[in-house]
């Protein structure tokens, strides 16, 4: 790639740690752009048109949302150390989806029990914790977070299952890491590194701790500091959308919405802000919106099909 890879993130984001670790595994150079932990996020949303979840990946004026799709793009750009080993691609994706949708909310409910939340915000004014709680409740659409006691019991069960998966293996699916490892790793990383006062939950599974050490050893690639001013300016570089996804551009119509239509794309759960634009791709794996922002110019925003809802904007 001749163009810079920007990762929009913040240091304690577990999903961002998933991508930082993958870029370390693939030894990629990237530019670090910090975004706020809570809304508002005007610079990020100038790129996405509404989507607010961290992280997003940016290459020129191409914006990739959701770590599932970010992993696919990084694999296309740097296939040598594959995230999808031969014969295990389906299993790797399935375990990764379980980790993102089931393990993550349980782990974070455990991590943000009172002792964990107090540690995360120990050096900040009380109103910051209150604002964070309100922001995450809004992201959940008002749904309550799992009770900490129930989360602890479920988390321990999940950790035992992960440990069992490691029996006789260096990584979850074999002797080399896959996308499954990085997806399972990131909520456990938050427990170990961000809320150490309650990280003793990991001690009962020493095989998991040793596996975490192996993932952490990949470090974080070659990041350099950047900022939103530089990243928004980089949108002037026109990168054809197809360059990020190989030849996977065949239109697959499941909704009766033709290309060129004005649409919105919204996450099914957690972070329900819609992104609006013109539908320019709907393949078997992704949607792509074209939109124009007064600061960022012409932007192409990519979403995975799985986990997102496509709707046509009807004329008013």
Secondary structure, 3 states (H helix, E strand, C coil): CCCCCEEEECCCCHHHHHHHHHHHHCCCEEEEEECCCCCCCHHHHHHHCCCCCCCEEEECCEEEECHHHHHHHHHHHCCCCCCCCCCCHHHHHHHHHHHHHHHHHHHHHHHCCHHHHHHHCCCCCHHHHHHHHHHHHHHCCCCCCCCHHHHHHHHHHHHHHHHHHCCCCCECCECCCCHHHHHHHHHHHHHHHHCHHHHHHHCCCHHHHHHHHHHHCCCCCEEEECCHHHHHHHHHCCCCHHHHCCCCCCCCCCCCCCCCCEEEEEECCCCCCCEEEEEEEECCCEEEEEEEECCCEEEEEEEECCCEEEEECCCC
